Amino acid sequence: MKYEVIVMPRAEQEMEDAFEWLSTKTDQHAPTRYNGLVEAILSLDEMAGRCPIVPEATRGAEELRQLLYGDRWHSYRVIFAIRGTKVVVLHVRHAAQDRLP
């Protein structure tokens, strides 16, 4: 099944914030990592169900899934929901950040 991938404004802002932070640490690699993250998100248009359910999932709530992107030091969780024929990206968080409430 082919999905339409929609990135919510909050997730876009989180991606921009991550890019800005990474630019202060390694400005030569930040664009490559950002572009890789975008490509990973766009890959959710196919087989989005391949990604596991988030660890903080609770019963009765909307089923949220996560796509992990990056390496050991710069790993990000792309948190999304599958809503019919759409994949809605809700958050992009560094893997070291606290889980969602």
C-alpha positions in Angstrom: 0.0 0.0 0.0 1.2 3.5 -0.8 0.8 6.1 1.9 0.7 9.9 1.7 3.3 11.2 4.2 2.3 14.3 6.1 4.8 16.0 8.5 3.0 18.1 11.1 4.3 21.6 11.9 5.6 20.5 15.3 7.7 17.7 13.8 9.0 20.1 11.1 10.1 22.5 13.9 11.7 19.6 15.8 13.7 18.7 12.7 14.8 22.3 12.2 15.9 22.5 15.8 17.9 19.3 15.5 19.5 20.6 12.3 20.5 23.9 14.0 21.9 22.1 17.0 23.9 19.7 14.9 25.2 22.5 12.8 26.8 24.0 15.9 28.6 20.7 16.5 29.5 19.5 13.0 28.4 22.0 10.3 29.9 19.9 7.5 27.8 16.8 8.3 24.6 18.5 9.4 23.1 18.9 5.9 23.8 15.2 5.0 22.2 14.0 8.2 19.2 16.3 7.7 18.7 15.1 4.1 19.0 11.5 5.3 16.4 12.1 7.9 14.0 13.6 5.3 14.6 10.6 3.0 13.9 8.2 5.9 10.7 10.0 6.6 9.6 9.9 3.0 10.3 6.1 2.9 7.3 5.7 5.2 5.2 6.0 2.0 5.7 2.2 1.7 5.4 -0.4 4.4 5.0 2.1 7.3 3.7 -0.8 9.4 7.2 -2.3 9.4 8.1 0.1 12.2 7.5 -0.9 15.8 5.0 0.6 18.1 6.5 3.2 20.5 7.5 1.9 23.9 5.4 4.4 25.7 2.2 3.3 24.0 -0.9 2.9 26.2 -4.0 0.9 25.6 -6.9 2.8 24.1 -4.7 5.6 22.7 -4.0 6.0 19.0 -1.4 3.5 17.9 1.9 5.4 17.5 4.9 3.9 15.7 8.5 4.9 15.5 11.2 4.9 12.8 14.7 5.1 14.1 17.2 7.1 12.0 20.9 7.8 12.6 23.8 6.3 14.3 24.9 5.7 17.9 25.5 9.4 18.7 23.0 11.1 16.5 19.9 8.9 16.5 16.4 10.2 16.1 13.0 8.8 16.7 10.4 9.7 14.0 7.1 9.2 15.8 4.1 8.8 13.5 0.5 7.4 13.2 -1.0 5.5 10.3 -4.4 7.1 9.6 -6.1 5.3 6.7 -4.0 6.0 3.6 -1.9 8.7 5.4 1.2 8.5 7.6 1.2 11.5 9.9 4.6 12.4 11.4 3.9 13.9 14.9 7.4 14.2 16.4 11.0 13.9 15.5 13.0 13.5 18.8 16.6 12.7 19.6 16.7 9.2 21.0 18.3 10.5 24.2 15.3 12.7 25.0 12.7 11.5 27.5 9.9 9.5 26.2 6.6 11.2 25.3 4.3 11.8 28.2 
